[in-house]
Amino acid sequence: MLQALNVSKSFGDTPVLRDVSVCVGAGEFACVVGRSGSGKSTLLNVLSSLLRPDQGRVLYREREVSAMGEGELNALRHGDFSMIFQLHHLLPYLTALENVMLPYMNSLRPVSGETRDKARECLARVGLAGKEERLPGKLSGGEQQRVAIARALVKSPSVLFADEPTGSLDKKNGDAVIELLRDVHRDGVAVVMVTHDLGYAKLADRTVVMEDGQVVEDGGPGC
């Protein structure tokens, strides 16, 4: 479903990805691990269309993402792709419910009742029913990350990207976030997660190990 084919990426004179090929199947849970600076987050950003590769191609359902214009990329990011970061990136002046509805908020038209109901359902799914009207500052770190997950799920994505989603959480909250991601995966959503925690990585369908900008081990099929 999602492929990076012979992808390379540099920042200035520093190569970060070197001829990387990775494939992710529909509904698969793939985990990318490696030391700091190995290129794992850059690979995630290339796969999710946040970065364009310098060389190589990224394909999604046989469409070349790396050649899309900004209009097509925005449609992809607001449709099939969703992203969760280590830091939740919630807007502090919006309630939890409003933060979840953010992908649909537009100054030209009000949010529909159907979208509002779906946002409430997503908050309930992540264990935050009854906290819809709280501002982020009134939520714990773990709860804020769960709001971010609900915001990612409200679009019903086909692929959910997660970049160190437990990196700023204690073990209890980290475990809860991973269990939510596993639950999403069981519903048929492909999950691609970057983590430094090998214990969490073992819970995925497969592990991709990166070192010095290259894939040195891949537990899945080749591209």
GROMACS elastic network, one bead per residue, 0.5 to 0.9 nm:
[ bonds ]
;  ai    aj funct       b0    kb
    1    23     6  0.74549   500
    1    24     6  0.60831   500
    1    25     6  0.51361   500
    1    26     6  0.55896   500
    1    59     6  0.77996   500
    1    60     6  0.56646   500
    1    62     6  0.74415   500
    2    22     6  0.83105   500
    2    23     6  0.57314   500
    2    24     6  0.51009   500
    2    25     6  0.66462   500
    2    26     6  0.79825   500
    2    47     6  0.76906   500
    2    58     6  0.74450   500
    2    59     6  0.56949   500
    2    61     6  0.64487   500
    2    62     6  0.80957   500
    2   159     6  0.88956   500
    3    21     6  0.72950   500
    3    22     6  0.57708   500
    3    24     6  0.63411   500
    3    25     6  0.87669   500
    3    47     6  0.76026   500
    3    57     6  0.79864   500
    3    58     6  0.55394   500
    3    59     6  0.50574   500
    3    60     6  0.65045   500
    3    61     6  0.86710   500
    3    62     6  0.86740   500
    3   223     6  0.72346   500
    4     7     6  0.61240   500
    4    20     6  0.69553   500
    4    21     6  0.50420   500
    4    22     6  0.51560   500
    4    23     6  0.63696   500
    4    24     6  0.89220   500
    4    43     6  0.86401   500
    4    46     6  0.81667   500
    4    47     6  0.66650   500
    4    56     6  0.75031   500
    4    57     6  0.59354   500
    4    59     6  0.65564   500
    4   223     6  0.83813   500
    5    19     6  0.77569   500
    5    20     6  0.65370   500
    5    22     6  0.67441   500
    5    23     6  0.82363   500
    5    56     6  0.56363   500
    5    57     6  0.52171   500
    5    58     6  0.62116   500
    5    59     6  0.80076   500
    5   223     6  0.75680   500
    6    18     6  0.78074   500
    6    21     6  0.50290   500
    6    22     6  0.85849   500
    6    55     6  0.72836   500
    6    57     6  0.68642   500
    6    58     6  0.89356   500
    7    17     6  0.68635   500
    7    18     6  0.66697   500
    7    21     6  0.64265   500
    7    43     6  0.87246   500
    7    46     6  0.86866   500
    7    53     6  0.61341   500
    7    54     6  0.74143   500
    7    55     6  0.54477   500
    7    57     6  0.61727   500
    7    58     6  0.77097   500
    8    15     6  0.76668   500
    8    16     6  0.74281   500
    8    19     6  0.50321   500
    8    20     6  0.65106   500
    8    53     6  0.59029   500
    8    54     6  0.57319   500
    8    55     6  0.50800   500
    8    56     6  0.64154   500
    8   213     6  0.85617   500
    9    14     6  0.87461   500
    9    15     6  0.60801   500
    9    16     6  0.56086   500
    9    18     6  0.68775   500
    9    19     6  0.85837   500
    9    42     6  0.81499   500
    9    43     6  0.87566   500
    9    46     6  0.87114   500
    9    51     6  0.89731   500
    9    52     6  0.80701   500
    9    53     6  0.52285   500
    9    54     6  0.50785   500
    9    55     6  0.68919   500
    9   213     6  0.88831   500
   10    13     6  0.65468   500
   10    14     6  0.53384   500
   10    16     6  0.51664   500
   10    17     6  0.67536   500
   10    18     6  0.86100   500
   10    53     6  0.83808   500
   10    54     6  0.71314   500
   11    14     6  0.52786   500
   11    15     6  0.64120   500
   11    16     6  0.70171   500
   12    15     6  0.79057   500
   15    18     6  0.68781   500
   15   212     6  0.89445   500
   15   213     6  0.74473   500
   16    37     6  0.78742   500
   16    38     6  0.74301   500
   16    39     6  0.55019   500
   16    42     6  0.73615   500
   16    43     6  0.88526   500
   16   212     6  0.73364   500
   16   213     6  0.50849   500
   16   214     6  0.85574   500
   17    20     6  0.64765   500
   17    38     6  0.83661   500
   17    39     6  0.59665   500
   17    40     6  0.86605   500
   17    42     6  0.74787   500
   17    43     6  0.71972   500
   17    53     6  0.87890   500
   17   212     6  0.77672   500
   17   214     6  0.62198   500
   18   212     6  0.81985   500
   18   213     6  0.53621   500
   18   214     6  0.55622   500
   18   215     6  0.87427   500
   19    55     6  0.80878   500
   19    56     6  0.75496   500
   19   213     6  0.83711   500
   19   214     6  0.70220   500
   19   215     6  0.88707   500
   20    43     6  0.84123   500
   20    56     6  0.84937   500
   20   213     6  0.77452   500
   20   214     6  0.58381   500
   20   215     6  0.63361   500
   21    56     6  0.88913   500
   21   214     6  0.88249   500
   21   215     6  0.77034   500
   21   222     6  0.80455   500
   21   223     6  0.67834   500
   22   208     6  0.84435   500
   22   215     6  0.82134   500
   22   218     6  0.82730   500
   22   220     6  0.88635   500
   22   221     6  0.88285   500
   22   222     6  0.71186   500
   22   223     6  0.63177   500
   23   220     6  0.80812   500
   23   221     6  0.75486   500
   23   222     6  0.68582   500
   23   223     6  0.54859   500
   24    27     6  0.85396   500
   24    28     6  0.66016   500
   24    29     6  0.82807   500
   24    30     6  0.71156   500
   24   190     6  0.78079   500
   24   191     6  0.88811   500
   24   192     6  0.80138   500
   24   220     6  0.84273   500
   24   221     6  0.89311   500
   24   223     6  0.88884   500
   25    28     6  0.53710   500
   25    29     6  0.85590   500
   25    30     6  0.89223   500
   25   190     6  0.72682   500
   26   158     6  0.79161   500
   26   159     6  0.82016   500
   26   188     6  0.75500   500
   26   189     6  0.72823   500
   26   190     6  0.56650   500
   27   158     6  0.78434   500
   27   159     6  0.79666   500
   27   185     6  0.63459   500
   27   186     6  0.78808   500
   27   187     6  0.80269   500
   27   191     6  0.72237   500
   28   185     6  0.70773   500
   28   188     6  0.77806   500
   28   189     6  0.73091   500
   28   191     6  0.62499   500
   28   192     6  0.80216   500
   28   204     6  0.84131   500
   28   205     6  0.66321   500
   28   206     6  0.83854   500
   29   181     6  0.89012   500
   29   182     6  0.79310   500
   29   185     6  0.64550   500
   29   189     6  0.83329   500
   29   190     6  0.57418   500
   29   192     6  0.60125   500
   29   193     6  0.78027   500
   29   203     6  0.87323   500
   29   204     6  0.52346   500
   29   205     6  0.51674   500
   29   206     6  0.68405   500
   29   207     6  0.89106   500
   30   190     6  0.79797   500
   30   191     6  0.62051   500
   30   193     6  0.63828   500
   30   194     6  0.87351   500
   30   201     6  0.84114   500
   30   204     6  0.58017   500
   30   205     6  0.59167   500
   30   206     6  0.51392   500
   30   207     6  0.59374   500
   30   208     6  0.72697   500
   30   220     6  0.86127   500
   31   191     6  0.81112   500
   31   192     6  0.58150   500
   31   194     6  0.57929   500
   31   195     6  0.71440   500
   31   200     6  0.86616   500
   31   201     6  0.57022   500
   31   202     6  0.83996   500
   31   203     6  0.87787   500
   31   204     6  0.60953   500
   31   205     6  0.78800   500
   31   206     6  0.63004   500
   31   208     6  0.60455   500
   31   209     6  0.84730   500
   32    40     6  0.62093   500
   32    41     6  0.84741   500
   32    43     6  0.88433   500
   32    44     6  0.83699   500
   32   192     6  0.74606   500
   32   193     6  0.60646   500
   32   195     6  0.65097   500
   32   196     6  0.85672   500
   32   201     6  0.77617   500
   32   206     6  0.87506   500
   32   207     6  0.59094   500
   32   209     6  0.59438   500
   32   210     6  0.72289   500
   33    38     6  0.85980   500
   33    40     6  0.65905   500
   33   193     6  0.86177   500
   33   194     6  0.60072   500
   33   195     6  0.56286   500
   33   196     6  0.58720   500
   33   197     6  0.79465   500
   33   198     6  0.75585   500
   33   201     6  0.74761   500
   33   207     6  0.71439   500
   33   208     6  0.62117   500
   33   209     6  0.50283   500
   33   210     6  0.62021   500
   33   211     6  0.89237   500
   34    37     6  0.80833   500
   34    38     6  0.57568   500
   34    39     6  0.79249   500
   34    40     6  0.66338   500
   34   194     6  0.87053   500
   34   195     6  0.80046   500
   34   196     6  0.66780   500
   34   208     6  0.84891   500
   34   209     6  0.56416   500
   34   211     6  0.61054   500
   34   212     6  0.89589   500
   35    38     6  0.54531   500
   35    39     6  0.85704   500
   35    40     6  0.84733   500
   35   196     6  0.72821   500
   35   210     6  0.77074   500
   35   211     6  0.70220   500
   35   212     6  0.87436   500
   36    39     6  0.78105   500
   36    40     6  0.82969   500
   36   196     6  0.82886   500
   37    40     6  0.76510   500
   37    41     6  0.86199   500
   37   211     6  0.82562   500
   37   212     6  0.72363   500
   37   213     6  0.79738   500
   38    41     6  0.83632   500
   38    42     6  0.88640   500
   38   210     6  0.57833   500
   38   213     6  0.52118   500
   38   214     6  0.76362   500
   39    42     6  0.51921   500
   39    43     6  0.61136   500
   39    44     6  0.87170   500
   39   210     6  0.68848   500
   39   211     6  0.73752   500
   39   212     6  0.68644   500
   39   214     6  0.75809   500
   40    43     6  0.51235   500
   40    44     6  0.63561   500
   40    45     6  0.87706   500
   40   194     6  0.65610   500
   40   195     6  0.86652   500
   40   209     6  0.84409   500
   40   210     6  0.64140   500
   40   211     6  0.85480   500
   40   213     6  0.76639   500
   41    45     6  0.61972   500
   41    46     6  0.86109   500
   41   163     6  0.66052   500
   41   164     6  0.85608   500
   41   194     6  0.65506   500
   42    45     6  0.50237   500
   42    46     6  0.61686   500
   42    47     6  0.85927   500
   42    51     6  0.78021   500
   42   213     6  0.89951   500
   43    46     6  0.50792   500
   43    47     6  0.61249   500
   43    48     6  0.85404   500
   43    51     6  0.87944   500
   43   213     6  0.87189   500
   44    47     6  0.51006   500
   44    48     6  0.60614   500
   44    49     6  0.85871   500
   44    50     6  0.85457   500
   44    51     6  0.89178   500
   44   161     6  0.72453   500
   44   162     6  0.82494   500
   44   163     6  0.73881   500
   44   192     6  0.76568   500
   44   193     6  0.79040   500
   44   194     6  0.73231   500
   45    48     6  0.51089   500
   45    49     6  0.61417   500
   45    50     6  0.50086   500
   45    51     6  0.54674   500
   45    52     6  0.84117   500
   45   161     6  0.87609   500
   45   163     6  0.88193   500
   46    49     6  0.51881   500
   46    50     6  0.59439   500
   46    52     6  0.58611   500
   46    53     6  0.64070   500
   46    58     6  0.76852   500
   46    66     6  0.84425   500
   47    50     6  0.77275   500
   47    51     6  0.79577   500
   47    52     6  0.87991   500
   47    58     6  0.66005   500
   47    59     6  0.85572   500
   47    60     6  0.89589   500
   47    65     6  0.86341   500
   47   161     6  0.87760   500
   48    51     6  0.76630   500
   48    65     6  0.89752   500
   48    77     6  0.79344   500
   48    81     6  0.69289   500
   48    82     6  0.81785   500
   48    83     6  0.78406   500
   48   159     6  0.87175   500
   48   160     6  0.88999   500
   48   161     6  0.69918   500
   49    52     6  0.65010   500
   49    58     6  0.83713   500
   49    65     6  0.68301   500
   49    66     6  0.72093   500
   49    73     6  0.70705   500
   49    76     6  0.85890   500
   49    77     6  0.78174   500
   49    81     6  0.89135   500
   50    73     6  0.88678   500
   50    77     6  0.88430   500
   51    66     6  0.86286   500
   52    55     6  0.87010   500
   52    57     6  0.89765   500
   52    58     6  0.86893   500
   52    65     6  0.86822   500
   52    66     6  0.58336   500
   52    67     6  0.85602   500
   53    56     6  0.65503   500
   53    57     6  0.72502   500
   53    58     6  0.81172   500
   53    66     6  0.69828   500
   56    66     6  0.84163   500
   57    64     6  0.68021   500
   57    65     6  0.76283   500
   57    66     6  0.58513   500
   57    67     6  0.80744   500
   58    63     6  0.83097   500
   58    64     6  0.57757   500
   58    65     6  0.54347   500
   58    66     6  0.53486   500
   58    67     6  0.84096   500
   59    62     6  0.54278   500
   59    63     6  0.52443   500
   59    65     6  0.54430   500
   59    66     6  0.73692   500
   60    63     6  0.51668   500
   60    64     6  0.64628   500
   60    65     6  0.63994   500
   61    64     6  0.84489   500
   62    65     6  0.89239   500
   63    66     6  0.89523   500
   63    67     6  0.88216   500
   63    68     6  0.87061   500
   64    67     6  0.56101   500
   64    68     6  0.67655   500
   65    68     6  0.52654   500
   65    69     6  0.87379   500
   65    72     6  0.85683   500
   65    73     6  0.73707   500
   65    76     6  0.89270   500
   66    69     6  0.87157   500
   68    71     6  0.79108   500
   68    72     6  0.58322   500
   68    73     6  0.61455   500
   69    72     6  0.54849   500
   69    73     6  0.62384   500
   69    74     6  0.87114   500
   70    74     6  0.59929   500
   70    75     6  0.85307   500
   71    74     6  0.52464   500
   71    75     6  0.63260   500
   71    76     6  0.87378   500
   72    75     6  0.51219   500
   72    76     6  0.62622   500
   72    77     6  0.87200   500
   73    76     6  0.50168   500
   73    77     6  0.61430   500
   73    78     6  0.85478   500
   74    77     6  0.50609   500
   74    78     6  0.60563   500
   74    79     6  0.83885   500
   75    78     6  0.51675   500
   75    79     6  0.59396   500
   75    80     6  0.82822   500
   76    79     6  0.50399   500
   76    80     6  0.55535   500
   76    81     6  0.60115   500
   76    82     6  0.89925   500
   77    80     6  0.64518   500
   77    82     6  0.63624   500
   77    83     6  0.85197   500
   78    81     6  0.66291   500
   78    82     6  0.73139   500
   78   103     6  0.70660   500
   78   104     6  0.89513   500
   78   155     6  0.71933   500
   78   157     6  0.85674   500
   79    82     6  0.76453   500
   79   155     6  0.62713   500
   79   156     6  0.76105   500
   79   157     6  0.61567   500
   79   158     6  0.81914   500
   80   155     6  0.77927   500
   80   156     6  0.74357   500
   80   159     6  0.61684   500
   80   160     6  0.84543   500
   81   152     6  0.86353   500
   81   155     6  0.85828   500
   81   156     6  0.88883   500
   81   157     6  0.54361   500
   81   158     6  0.63441   500
   81   159     6  0.51129   500
   81   160     6  0.60780   500
   81   161     6  0.75050   500
   82   151     6  0.87157   500
   82   152     6  0.52393   500
   82   153     6  0.74129   500
   82   155     6  0.77169   500
   82   156     6  0.86272   500
   82   157     6  0.60408   500
   82   158     6  0.81977   500
   82   159     6  0.64608   500
   82   161     6  0.61215   500
   82   162     6  0.85757   500
   83   148     6  0.89469   500
   83   149     6  0.84909   500
   83   152     6  0.62695   500
   83   159     6  0.86124   500
   83   160     6  0.58474   500
   83   162     6  0.58093   500
   83   163     6  0.78279   500
   84    87     6  0.82332   500
   84    88     6  0.71280   500
   84    89     6  0.89974   500
   84   145     6  0.84740   500
   84   148     6  0.66047   500
   84   149     6  0.64743   500
   84   151     6  0.88835   500
   84   152     6  0.68006   500
   84   160     6  0.75994   500
   84   161     6  0.61359   500
   84   163     6  0.62524   500
   84   164     6  0.84016   500
   84   165     6  0.65053   500
   85    88     6  0.59193   500
   85    89     6  0.77106   500
   85   145     6  0.87226   500
   85   148     6  0.83491   500
   85   161     6  0.83822   500
   85   162     6  0.58760   500
   85   164     6  0.64638   500
   85   165     6  0.56175   500
   85   166     6  0.89993   500
   86    89     6  0.88145   500
   86   145     6  0.82606   500
   86   162     6  0.78682   500
   86   163     6  0.58794   500
   86   166     6  0.64458   500
   86   167     6  0.57412   500
   86   168     6  0.64366   500
   86   169     6  0.88879   500
   87    90     6  0.85935   500
   87   145     6  0.75525   500
   87   164     6  0.87354   500
   87   165     6  0.75729   500
   87   167     6  0.83493   500
   87   168     6  0.71945   500
   88   141     6  0.87456   500
   88   144     6  0.64890   500
   88   145     6  0.53279   500
   88   146     6  0.85177   500
   88   147     6  0.79757   500
   88   148     6  0.55443   500
   88   149     6  0.85489   500
   88   165     6  0.84282   500
   89    92     6  0.88814   500
   89   144     6  0.89660   500
   89   145     6  0.88613   500
   89   148     6  0.75284   500
   90    93     6  0.88137   500
   90    94     6  0.79920   500
   90    96     6  0.84104   500
   90    99     6  0.63582   500
   90   100     6  0.89530   500
   90   136     6  0.69941   500
   90   144     6  0.75485   500
   90   145     6  0.88005   500
   90   147     6  0.81064   500
   90   148     6  0.70225   500
   91    94     6  0.56495   500
   91    95     6  0.82711   500
   91    99     6  0.66463   500
   91   135     6  0.87737   500
   91   136     6  0.75956   500
   92    95     6  0.76882   500
   92    99     6  0.88602   500
   92   135     6  0.64206   500
   92   136     6  0.55830   500
   92   137     6  0.67452   500
   93   135     6  0.66613   500
   93   136     6  0.78829   500
   93   137     6  0.89731   500
   94    97     6  0.78768   500
   94    98     6  0.55492   500
   94    99     6  0.59092   500
   94   133     6  0.86943   500
   94   134     6  0.84745   500
   94   135     6  0.60992   500
   94   136     6  0.76344   500
   95    98     6  0.50490   500
   95    99     6  0.60900   500
   95   100     6  0.86170   500
   95   131     6  0.89120   500
   95   132     6  0.66556   500
   95   133     6  0.51014   500
   95   134     6  0.52113   500
   95   136     6  0.67371   500
   96    99     6  0.51233   500
   96   100     6  0.63273   500
   96   101     6  0.87384   500
   96   123     6  0.82403   500
   96   128     6  0.89774   500
   96   131     6  0.71769   500
   96   132     6  0.50919   500
   96   133     6  0.59635   500
   96   134     6  0.57890   500
   96   135     6  0.59715   500
   96   136     6  0.65400   500
   96   139     6  0.89161   500
   96   144     6  0.81942   500
   96   147     6  0.63444   500
   96   148     6  0.89864   500
   97   100     6  0.51840   500
   97   101     6  0.62935   500
   97   102     6  0.86540   500
   97   116     6  0.78373   500
   97   119     6  0.64648   500
   97   120     6  0.67257   500
   97   123     6  0.75532   500
   97   131     6  0.83070   500
   97   133     6  0.63073   500
   97   134     6  0.81480   500
   97   147     6  0.82534   500
   97   151     6  0.88267   500
   98   102     6  0.60066   500
   98   105     6  0.83902   500
   98   116     6  0.86394   500
   98   119     6  0.84497   500
   98   132     6  0.81698   500
   98   133     6  0.82136   500
   99   102     6  0.50273   500
   99   103     6  0.83516   500
   99   136     6  0.89808   500
   99   147     6  0.74786   500
   99   148     6  0.78941   500
   99   151     6  0.67820   500
  100   103     6  0.74220   500
  100   104     6  0.88427   500
  100   116     6  0.89697   500
  100   119     6  0.59310   500
  100   120     6  0.84581   500
  100   122     6  0.81689   500
  100   123     6  0.79158   500
  100   147     6  0.66113   500
  100   148     6  0.71229   500
  100   149     6  0.85567   500
  100   150     6  0.60749   500
  100   152     6  0.77058   500
  100   153     6  0.86922   500
  100   154     6  0.69905   500
  101   104     6  0.55760   500
  101   105     6  0.63148   500
  101   111     6  0.78671   500
  101   115     6  0.71869   500
  101   116     6  0.69057   500
  101   118     6  0.87941   500
  101   119     6  0.60802   500
  101   151     6  0.67209   500
  101   154     6  0.74806   500
  102   105     6  0.50226   500
  102   106     6  0.84344   500
  102   151     6  0.74673   500
  103   106     6  0.84589   500
  103   151     6  0.76759   500
  103   152     6  0.87625   500
  103   154     6  0.84067   500
  103   155     6  0.78229   500
  104   110     6  0.89946   500
  104   111     6  0.66466   500
  104   112     6  0.89140   500
  104   115     6  0.77855   500
  104   155     6  0.88157   500
  105   108     6  0.88276   500
  105   109     6  0.79136   500
  105   110     6  0.71441   500
  105   111     6  0.60243   500
  106   109     6  0.57346   500
  106   110     6  0.68231   500
  106   111     6  0.75223   500
  107   110     6  0.71823   500
  109   112     6  0.87097   500
  111   114     6  0.83132   500
  111   115     6  0.65067   500
  111   116     6  0.69329   500
  112   115     6  0.52459   500
  112   116     6  0.63630   500
  112   117     6  0.87002   500
  113   117     6  0.61042   500
  113   118     6  0.85599   500
  114   117     6  0.51213   500
  114   118     6  0.61839   500
  114   119     6  0.86276   500
  115   118     6  0.50205   500
  115   119     6  0.61217   500
  115   120     6  0.86312   500
  115   154     6  0.82607   500
  116   119     6  0.50836   500
  116   120     6  0.63037   500
  116   121     6  0.87010   500
  117   120     6  0.50972   500
  117   121     6  0.62597   500
  117   122     6  0.87288   500
  118   122     6  0.62345   500
  118   123     6  0.86984   500
  118   154     6  0.66216   500
  119   122     6  0.50774   500
  119   123     6  0.62896   500
  119   124     6  0.86247   500
  119   150     6  0.73793   500
  119   151     6  0.75963   500
  119   153     6  0.87592   500
  119   154     6  0.59599   500
  120   123     6  0.51132   500
  120   124     6  0.61704   500
  120   125     6  0.85717   500
  120   128     6  0.88535   500
  120   129     6  0.73663   500
  120   132     6  0.71876   500
  120   150     6  0.89788   500
  121   124     6  0.50286   500
  121   125     6  0.61175   500
  121   126     6  0.88360   500
  121   129     6  0.81663   500
  121   150     6  0.87774   500
  121   154     6  0.86688   500
  122   126     6  0.65018   500
  122   127     6  0.88019   500
  122   128     6  0.86627   500
  122   129     6  0.89518   500
  122   147     6  0.86779   500
  122   149     6  0.85466   500
  122   150     6  0.50731   500
  122   151     6  0.76900   500
  122   153     6  0.67943   500
  122   154     6  0.62967   500
  123   126     6  0.52984   500
  123   127     6  0.64116   500
  123   128     6  0.51053   500
  123   129     6  0.59200   500
  123   130     6  0.88687   500
  123   131     6  0.83132   500
  123   132     6  0.72930   500
  123   146     6  0.78869   500
  123   147     6  0.66998   500
  123   149     6  0.87382   500
  123   150     6  0.56240   500
  123   151     6  0.84049   500
  124   127     6  0.50357   500
  124   128     6  0.51269   500
  124   130     6  0.80934   500
  124   150     6  0.87368   500
  125   128     6  0.73790   500
  125   129     6  0.79297   500
  125   150     6  0.77772   500
  125   180     6  0.86941   500
  126   129     6  0.81565   500
  126   143     6  0.87288   500
  126   146     6  0.59590   500
  126   147     6  0.76113   500
  126   149     6  0.76691   500
  126   150     6  0.66434   500
  126   177     6  0.87144   500
  126   180     6  0.70106   500
  127   143     6  0.85684   500
  127   146     6  0.80020   500
  128   131     6  0.54754   500
  128   132     6  0.70835   500
  128   143     6  0.75003   500
  128   146     6  0.79351   500
  128   147     6  0.79240   500
  129   132     6  0.66145   500
  130   133     6  0.78600   500
  130   134     6  0.89276   500
  131   134     6  0.55330   500
  131   135     6  0.88922   500
  131   139     6  0.85924   500
  132   135     6  0.84928   500
  134   137     6  0.80244   500
  134   138     6  0.61161   500
  134   139     6  0.71730   500
  135   138     6  0.55074   500
  135   139     6  0.70387   500
  136   139     6  0.52144   500
  136   140     6  0.79781   500
  136   141     6  0.88293   500
  136   143     6  0.85037   500
  136   144     6  0.62597   500
  136   147     6  0.87802   500
  137   140     6  0.77508   500
  137   144     6  0.86812   500
  139   142     6  0.79988   500
  139   143     6  0.57016   500
  139   144     6  0.60390   500
  140   143     6  0.50818   500
  140   144     6  0.61531   500
  140   145     6  0.86935   500
  141   144     6  0.51041   500
  141   145     6  0.63440   500
  141   146     6  0.87134   500
  141   168     6  0.80295   500
  141   169     6  0.68719   500
  141   173     6  0.83243   500
  142   145     6  0.51915   500
  142   146     6  0.63242   500
  142   147     6  0.88004   500
  142   166     6  0.88635   500
  142   168     6  0.88048   500
  142   169     6  0.64127   500
  142   170     6  0.82141   500
  142   172     6  0.87902   500
  142   173     6  0.52877   500
  142   174     6  0.76003   500
  142   176     6  0.83856   500
  142   177     6  0.79513   500
  143   147     6  0.62907   500
  143   148     6  0.87202   500
  143   173     6  0.83512   500
  144   147     6  0.50554   500
  144   148     6  0.64349   500
  144   149     6  0.88054   500
  145   149     6  0.63427   500
  145   150     6  0.87088   500
  145   165     6  0.77604   500
  145   166     6  0.85640   500
  145   169     6  0.87322   500
  145   177     6  0.78013   500
  146   150     6  0.61740   500
  146   151     6  0.85395   500
  146   176     6  0.89209   500
  146   177     6  0.70162   500
  146   180     6  0.86433   500
  147   151     6  0.61569   500
  147   152     6  0.86427   500
  148   151     6  0.50044   500
  148   152     6  0.62971   500
  148   153     6  0.87267   500
  149   152     6  0.50153   500
  149   153     6  0.62171   500
  149   154     6  0.87086   500
  149   177     6  0.84177   500
  149   180     6  0.84452   500
  149   181     6  0.85687   500
  150   153     6  0.50200   500
  150   154     6  0.61005   500
  151   154     6  0.53927   500
  151   155     6  0.76621   500
  152   155     6  0.64834   500
  152   156     6  0.78939   500
  152   157     6  0.76398   500
  152   160     6  0.75250   500
  153   156     6  0.52941   500
  153   157     6  0.64873   500
  153   160     6  0.82115   500
  153   184     6  0.85379   500
  154   157     6  0.79824   500
  156   189     6  0.85934   500
  157   160     6  0.65104   500
  157   189     6  0.69995   500
  157   190     6  0.86787   500
  158   188     6  0.79340   500
  158   189     6  0.51723   500
  158   190     6  0.61576   500
  158   191     6  0.86542   500
  159   189     6  0.57973   500
  159   191     6  0.58329   500
  159   192     6  0.74774   500
  160   181     6  0.87744   500
  160   184     6  0.88065   500
  160   185     6  0.89186   500
  160   189     6  0.69422   500
  160   190     6  0.61353   500
  160   192     6  0.63310   500
  160   193     6  0.82228   500
  161   190     6  0.84398   500
  161   191     6  0.59084   500
  161   193     6  0.58361   500
  161   194     6  0.82879   500
  162   165     6  0.57493   500
  162   191     6  0.74871   500
  162   192     6  0.62384   500
  162   194     6  0.62456   500
  162   195     6  0.85285   500
  163   166     6  0.86517   500
  163   167     6  0.87253   500
  163   192     6  0.84771   500
  163   193     6  0.58668   500
  163   195     6  0.69028   500
  164   167     6  0.51530   500
  164   168     6  0.83048   500
  164   193     6  0.71075   500
  164   194     6  0.53411   500
  164   196     6  0.72932   500
  164   197     6  0.88796   500
  165   168     6  0.76222   500
  165   169     6  0.82974   500
  165   174     6  0.78783   500
  165   177     6  0.75095   500
  165   178     6  0.82761   500
  165   193     6  0.79948   500
  165   194     6  0.79844   500
  165   195     6  0.75880   500
  166   169     6  0.52336   500
  166   170     6  0.77864   500
  166   171     6  0.82515   500
  166   173     6  0.77184   500
  166   175     6  0.80634   500
  166   177     6  0.69400   500
  166   178     6  0.77431   500
  166   195     6  0.78635   500
  166   197     6  0.87955   500
  167   170     6  0.83397   500
  167   174     6  0.78717   500
  167   195     6  0.77225   500
  167   196     6  0.80870   500
  167   197     6  0.86978   500
  168   174     6  0.84120   500
  169   172     6  0.79540   500
  169   173     6  0.58712   500
  169   174     6  0.54826   500
  170   173     6  0.55734   500
  170   174     6  0.58661   500
  170   175     6  0.85196   500
  171   175     6  0.58923   500
  171   176     6  0.84960   500
  172   175     6  0.52625   500
  172   176     6  0.64063   500
  172   177     6  0.88672   500
  173   177     6  0.62684   500
  173   178     6  0.87143   500
  174   177     6  0.51517   500
  174   178     6  0.62830   500
  174   179     6  0.86380   500
  175   178     6  0.51783   500
  175   179     6  0.61655   500
  175   180     6  0.86601   500
  175   200     6  0.82959   500
  176   179     6  0.51405   500
  176   180     6  0.62870   500
  176   181     6  0.87882   500
  177   180     6  0.50754   500
  177   181     6  0.63598   500
  177   182     6  0.87209   500
  178   181     6  0.50226   500
  178   182     6  0.61915   500
  178   183     6  0.85612   500
  178   200     6  0.72824   500
  178   203     6  0.87117   500
  179   183     6  0.61179   500
  179   184     6  0.86386   500
  180   184     6  0.62394   500
  180   185     6  0.85921   500
  181   184     6  0.50264   500
  181   185     6  0.61565   500
  181   186     6  0.86317   500
  181   191     6  0.74171   500
  182   186     6  0.61839   500
  182   187     6  0.87665   500
  182   191     6  0.84291   500
  182   203     6  0.82147   500
  182   204     6  0.80251   500
  183   186     6  0.50497   500
  183   187     6  0.65791   500
  184   187     6  0.51805   500
  184   188     6  0.69938   500
  184   189     6  0.60116   500
  184   190     6  0.83224   500
  184   191     6  0.80494   500
  185   188     6  0.52890   500
  185   190     6  0.60182   500
  185   191     6  0.62793   500
  186   189     6  0.72182   500
  191   204     6  0.88956   500
  193   201     6  0.85092   500
  193   204     6  0.88843   500
  194   201     6  0.86049   500
  195   198     6  0.75119   500
  195   200     6  0.76445   500
  195   201     6  0.70257   500
  196   199     6  0.89579   500
  196   200     6  0.85345   500
  196   201     6  0.81696   500
  197   200     6  0.55186   500
  197   201     6  0.63797   500
  197   202     6  0.89983   500
  198   202     6  0.62756   500
  199   202     6  0.54405   500
  199   203     6  0.72436   500
  200   203     6  0.54497   500
  200   204     6  0.74277   500
  201   204     6  0.56205   500
  201   205     6  0.87735   500
  201   206     6  0.79884   500
  201   207     6  0.65174   500
  202   205     6  0.78660   500
  202   206     6  0.76993   500
  202   207     6  0.73966   500
  203   206     6  0.83426   500
  204   207     6  0.69095   500
  205   219     6  0.84123   500
  205   220     6  0.84421   500
  206   218     6  0.74752   500
  206   219     6  0.51049   500
  206   220     6  0.60296   500
  207   217     6  0.78861   500
  207   218     6  0.60851   500
  207   219     6  0.54624   500
  207   220     6  0.76316   500
  208   215     6  0.68679   500
  208   216     6  0.78742   500
  208   217     6  0.57871   500
  208   219     6  0.63350   500
  208   220     6  0.79655   500
  209   214     6  0.84671   500
  209   215     6  0.58197   500
  209   216     6  0.57865   500
  209   218     6  0.63182   500
  209   219     6  0.87441   500
  210   213     6  0.64231   500
  210   214     6  0.54543   500
  210   216     6  0.56540   500
  210   217     6  0.71431   500
  210   218     6  0.88857   500
  211   214     6  0.54303   500
  211   215     6  0.64509   500
  211   216     6  0.64153   500
  212   215     6  0.84844   500
  215   218     6  0.70125   500
  218   221     6  0.77358   500
  218   222     6  0.81054   500
